[in-house]
Amino acid sequence: MSKQTQSPAKAEPCCTPLVREPLTEDWAGDLARMFKALGDPVRLQLLSRVASHAGGEACVCDLSVGLDLSQPTISHHLKVLRETGLLRCERRGTWVYYWVVASALAQLSAVLGSTDVSTTQLSTTQLGTAAPAVLA
């Protein structure tokens, strides 16, 4: 019987980049700007509206529906999301269309790591009780 050597399977990293090694100054700066932009509830809601819109892009005219904010305020929040690299846009006639930059969301997700947390565990009514179990 011959001995066959088996190459070890590629191991997945055991930890997220945040706890595996220190972030570089540039990467930390980029991440901080993105997280800061998402720290505002209106911007988080706008990003969610764009991401969940049919076709993956949304007209600015559709984004303002249901928000009790002036158009200049909405434009400011969209500008912040664009400047941090979370959204991109394109003018088509008189309207501007926005879409989410998937690689930016992937970068945020990767640094924090993925978990198997359901959306019901993250609802605002259960966040206080679910958070300790998630962190454990």
PAZAPA-4460 file (N, C-alpha, C; in steps of 0.05 Angstrom, whole numbers, plus 32768, in hexadecimal, padded with zeros to 4 digits):
% residues 136
    n_x    n_y    n_z   ca_x   ca_y   ca_z    c_x    c_y    c_z   seq   type   mol
   8011   7FE9   8000   8000   8000   8000   8012   8019   8000     1      M     A
   800C   802B   7FEE   801D   8043   7FEC   8013   8059   7FFE     2      S     A
   8025   8069   8007   801E   807F   8018   8019   8097   8006     3      K     A
   8002   80A2   8009   7FFB   80BB   7FFA   7FFA   80D2   800D     4      Q     A
   8007   80E7   8005   8006   80FF   8016   7FEE   8110   800D     5      T     A
   7FE0   8118   8020   7FC9   8129   801A   7FD1   8146   8022     6      Q     A
   7FCB   8157   800F   7FD1   8173   8015   7FBB   817D   8028     7      S     A
   7FC4   818C   803C   7FB0   8196   804F   7F9C   81A8   8041     8      P     A
   7F83   81A6   8049   7F6E   81B7   803D   7F74   81D4   8045     9      A     A
   7F6C   81E6   8033   7F70   8202   8039   7F5E   8209   8051    10      K     A
   7F6B   8213   8065   7F5C   821A   807D   7F51   8236   807A    11      A     A
   7F39   823A   8082   7F2D   8254   8083   7F39   8264   809A    12      E     A
   7F3D   827E   8097   7F47   828D   80AD   7F36   8289   80C6    13      P     A
   7F43   8287   80DD   7F33   8281   80F5   7F27   829B   8100    14      C     A
   7F30   82B1   80F8   7F26   82CA   8104   7F22   82DF   80EF    15      C     A
   7F12   82F3   80F5   7F0F   8309   80E3   7F29   831A   80E3    16      T     A
   7F2D   8329   80CE   7F46   833A   80CD   7F48   834C   80E5    17      P     A
   7F32   8354   80F0   7F33   8367   8107   7F41   835B   811F    18      L     A
   7F3E   8341   8124   7F4B   8335   813B   7F62   8323   8134    19      V     A
   7F66   831E   811A   7F7C   830D   8112   7F96   831D   8111    20      R     A
   7F95   8336   8108   7FAD   8346   8106   7FA4   8364   8107    21      E     A
   7FB6   8375   810F   7FAF   8391   8110   7FA9   839C   80F4    22      P     A
   7F95   83AE   80F3   7F8F   83BB   80D9   7FA4   83CF   80D2    23      L     A
   7FA9   83D2   80B9   7FBC   83E7   80B0   7FAE   8402   80B5    24      T     A
   7FBE   8417   80B6   7FB3   8432   80BA   7FA0   843A   80A4    25      E     A
   7FA8   8434   808B   7F96   843B   8074   7F7C   842C   8075    26      D     A
   7F7E   8411   807A   7F66   8401   807A   7F53   8409   8091    27      W     A
   7F5F   840F   80A8   7F4F   8417   80BF   7F42   8432   80B9    28      A     A
   7F50   8444   80AC   7F43   845D   80A4   7F2C   845A   8091    29      G     A
   7F30   8449   807D   7F1A   8444   806A   7F02   8437   8078    30      D     A
   7F07   8423   8088   7EF1   8416   8097   7EE3   8429   80A9    31      L     A
   7EF2   843A   80B7   7EE6   844D   80CA   7ED4   8460   80BC    32      A     A
   7EDC   846A   80A4   7ECB   847C   8095   7EB1   846F   808D    33      R     A
   7EB3   8455   8084   7E9B   8447   807C   7E88   8442   8093    34      M     A
   7E94   8439   80AA   7E83   8433   80C1   7E77   844D   80CC    35      F     A
   7E86   8463   80CB   7E7C   847D   80D5   7E64   8485   80C3    36      K     A
   7E67   8481   80A9   7E51   8488   8097   7E38   8477   809D    37      A     A
   7E3C   845E   80A4   7E26   844D   80AA   7E1B   8451   80C6    38      L     A
   7E29   8460   80D6   7E20   8466   80F2   7E08   8479   80F3    39      G     A
   7E02   8485   80DD   7DEA   8496   80DC   7DD2   8486   80D2    40      D     A
   7DBC   8486   80E1   7DA5   8476   80DA   7D9A   847C   80BE    41      P     A
   7D9A   8495   80B6   7D90   849D   809B   7DA1   8491   8086    42      V     A
   7DBC   8493   8089   7DCD   8487   8074   7DCB   8469   8073    43      R     A
   7DC8   845D   808A   7DC5   8440   808B   7DAB   8438   807D    44      L     A
   7D96   8447   8081   7D7D   8442   8074   7D7F   8447   8056    45      Q     A
   7D8D   845C   804E   7D90   8461   8031   7DA0   844A   8024    46      L     A
   7DB5   8442   8031   7DC5   842C   8025   7DB4   8413   8023    47      L     A
   7DA3   840D   8037   7D92   83F6   8036   7D7D   83F8   801F    48      S     A
   7D73   8410   801C   7D5F   8415   8006   7D6C   8410   7FEB    49      R     A
   7D84   8419   7FE7   7D91   8415   7FCD   7D97   83F8   7FC9    50      V     A
   7DA2   83EB   7FDE   7DAA   83CE   7FDB   7D92   83BC   7FD6    51      A     A
   7D7B   83C3   7FE2   7D64   83B1   7FE0   7D51   83B9   7FC9    52      S     A
   7D58   83CE   7FBA   7D48   83D7   7FA4   7D49   83C3   7F8D    53      H     A
   7D34   83C0   7F7E   7D33   83AE   7F67   7D49   83B6   7F53    54      A     A
   7D57   83A2   7F4A   7D6D   83A7   7F37   7D87   83B0   7F43    55      G     A
   7D87   83B4   7F5E   7DA0   83BB   7F6B   7DA8   83D8   7F69    56      G     A
   7D97   83E9   7F5D   7D9D   8405   7F5B   7D83   8414   7F5F    57      E     A
   7D85   842D   7F69   7D6D   843C   7F6F   7D71   8459   7F66    58      A     A
   7D5C   8464   7F5C   7D5B   8481   7F55   7D58   8491   7F6E    59      C     A
   7D65   84A8   7F6E   7D63   84B9   7F86   7D46   84C1   7F8B    60      V     A
   7D36   84C2   7F76   7D1A   84C9   7F7A   7D0B   84B4   7F8A    61      C     A
   7D14   849A   7F88   7D08   8485   7F98   7D12   8484   7FB5    62      D     A
   7D2A   848D   7FB9   7D36   848C   7FD3   7D2A   849F   7FE7    63      L     A
   7D20   84B5   7FDE   7D16   84CA   7FF0   7CFA   84C4   7FF9    64      S     A
   7CEC   84B2   7FEC   7CD0   84AB   7FF3   7CD0   849F   8010    65      V     A
   7CC0   84AB   8021   7CBC   84A0   803C   7CD0   84AB   8050    66      G     A
   7CE3   84BB   8047   7CF6   84C7   805A   7CED   84E4   8060    67      L     A
   7CEB   84EB   8079   7CE2   8506   8080   7CFB   8519   8081    68      D     A
   7D08   851A   8069   7D20   852B   8067   7D1F   853B   804D    69      L     A
   7D2B   8552   804D   7D2C   8562   8034   7D3F   8554   8020    70      S     A
   7D3A   855B   8006   7D4B   854F   7FF1   7D69   8556   7FF5    71      Q     A
   7D70   856F   7FFD   7D8C   8575   8002   7D98   8564   8018    72      P     A
   7D89   855D   802D   7D93   854C   8042   7D98   8530   8038    73      T     A
   7D85   8526   8029   7D89   850B   801D   7DA1   850A   800B    74      I     A
   7DA4   851F   7FFA   7DBB   8521   7FE8   7DD5   8521   7FF8    75      S     A
   7DD5   852F   800E   7DED   8530   801F   7DF4   8514   8029    76      H     A
   7DE0   8506   8033   7DE5   84EB   803E   7DEF   84D8   8027    77      H     A
   7DE3   84DA   8010   7DEC   84CA   7FF9   7E09   84D1   7FF1    78      L     A
   7E10   84EB   7FF3   7E2B   84F4   7FED   7E3F   84E7   8000    79      K     A
   7E38   84E6   801A   7E4A   84DA   802E   7E4E   84BD   8027    80      V     A
   7E39   84AF   8020   7E3B   8492   8019   7E4C   848E   8000    81      L     A
   7E49   84A0   7FED   7E5A   849F   7FD5   7E78   84A4   7FDC    82      R     A
   7E7D   84B8   7FEC   7E99   84C0   7FF2   7EA7   84AA   8002    83      E     A
   7E98   849A   8011   7EA4   8485   8020   7EA7   846B   8010    84      T     A
   7E9D   846B   7FF8   7E9F   8454   7FE6   7E8A   843F   7FE9    85      G     A
   7E75   8445   7FF8   7E5F   8432   7FFC   7E4B   8432   7FE5    86      L     A
   7E48   8449   7FD8   7E35   844C   7FC2   7E44   8457   7FAA    87      L     A
   7E3A   8451   7F92   7E42   845E   7F79   7E29   8469   7F6C    88      R     A
   7E2D   847C   7F5A   7E15   8487   7F4D   7E1B   848E   7F30    89      C     A
   7E05   8493   7F22   7E07   849B   7F05   7DEF   84AC   7EFF    90      E     A
   7DF4   84C3   7EF2   7DDF   84D4   7EE9   7DD3   84CA   7ECF    91      R     A
   7DB9   84C7   7ECE   7DAB   84BF   7EB6   7D95   84D4   7EB1    92      R     A
   7D9A   84E6   7E9F   7D87   84FC   7E9B   7D86   850E   7EB2    93      G     A
   7D6F   8512   7EBE   7D6D   8524   7ED5   7D6F   8515   7EF0    94      T     A
   7D70   84FA   7EEF   7D71   84EA   7F08   7D8C   84DE   7F0C    95      W     A
   7D92   84D9   7F25   7DAB   84CB   7F2D   7DA3   84B0   7F38    96      V     A
   7DB1   849B   7F2F   7DAC   8480   7F38   7DC3   8477   7F49    97      Y     A
   7DBD   8469   7F5E   7DD1   8460   7F71   7DD1   8441   7F73    98      Y     A
   7DE9   8436   7F78   7DEB   8419   7F7E   7E01   8415   7F93    99      W     A
   7DFF   83FF   7FA1   7E11   83F9   7FB7   7E2B   83ED   7FAB   100      V     A
   7E42   83F4   7FB6   7E5B   83E9   7FAF   7E5F   83CF   7FBF   101      V     A
   7E5B   83B9   7FB1   7E5C   839F   7FBF   7E77   839A   7FCD   102      A     A
   7E8D   83A2   7FC1   7EA7   839D   7FCD   7EAA   83AC   7FE7   103      S     A
   7E9E   83C4   7FE9   7E9F   83D3   8002   7E90   83C4   8019   104      A     A
   7E79   83BA   8012   7E69   83AB   8026   7E78   8391   802D   105      L     A
   7E85   8385   801A   7E94   836C   801F   7EAB   8372   8032   106      A     A
   7EB8   8389   802E   7ECE   8391   803F   7EC5   8395   805C   107      Q     A
   7EAF   83A3   8060   7EA4   83A7   807A   7E9C   838C   8087   108      L     A
   7E90   837B   8078   7E88   8361   8082   7EA0   8350   8089   109      S     A
   7EB4   8350   8078   7ECC   8340   807D   7EDB   8348   8096   110      A     A
   7EDD   8361   809B   7EEC   836A   80B2   7EDE   8362   80CD   111      V     A
   7EC4   8361   80CC   7EB5   835A   80E4   7EB0   833C   80E6   112      L     A
   7EB1   832F   80CF   7EAD   8312   80CF   7E90   830C   80CB   113      G     A
   7E8A   82F4   80C2   7E6F   82EC   80BD   7E65   82DC   80D5   114      S     A
   7E4C   82DF   80DA   7E3F   82CF   80F0   7E26   82C3   80E5   115      T     A
   7E1C   82B0   80F2   7E03   82A3   80EA   7DEC   82AF   80FB   116      D     A
   7DEA   82C9   80FB   7DD6   82D6   810B   7DBE   82DC   80F8   117      V     A
   7DA6   82D5   8100   7D8F   82DA   80F0   7D86   82F7   80F4   118      S     A
   7D76   8301   80E1   7D6D   831C   80E4   7D5A   8320   80FC   119      T     A
   7D4D   830B   8104   7D3C   830E   811C   7D4D   8312   8135   120      T     A
   7D65   8307   8136   7D76   830B   814D   7D81   8328   814D   121      Q     A
   7D81   8335   8136   7D8C   8350   8134   7D77   8366   8134   122      L     A
   7D5E   835E   8138   7D49   8373   8139   7D4D   8385   8151   123      S     A
   7D45   839E   814E   7D4A   83B1   8163   7D3D   83AA   817E   124      T     A
   7D27   839B   817D   7D1A   8394   8196   7D29   837E   81A4   125      T     A
   7D38   836E   8195   7D47   8357   81A1   7D65   835C   81A3   126      Q     A
   7D6E   8372   8199   7D8B   8377   8198   7D98   8376   81B3   127      L     A
   7D8B   8381   81C7   7D96   8381   81E2   7D9A   8366   81ED   128      G     A
   7D89   8353   81E7   7D8B   8338   81F1   7D9B   8326   81DF   129      T     A
   7D9B   832C   81C5   7DAA   831B   81B2   7DC7   8321   81B1   130      A     A
   7DCF   833A   81B7   7DEB   8342   81B4   7DFE   8332   81C5   131      A     A
   7DF9   832C   81DE   7E0C   831C   81ED   7E10   8300   81E2   132      P     A
   7DFB   82F4   81D7   7DFE   82D9   81CC   7E0F   82DA   81B2   133      A     A
   7E0C   82F0   81A3   7E1C   82F3   818B   7E39   82F6   8191   134      V     A
   7E3F   8305   81A6   7E5B   830B   81AC   7E68   82F4   81BB   135      L     A
   7E59   82E2   81C6   7E65   82CC   81D5   7E73   82B8   81C4   136      A     A
***
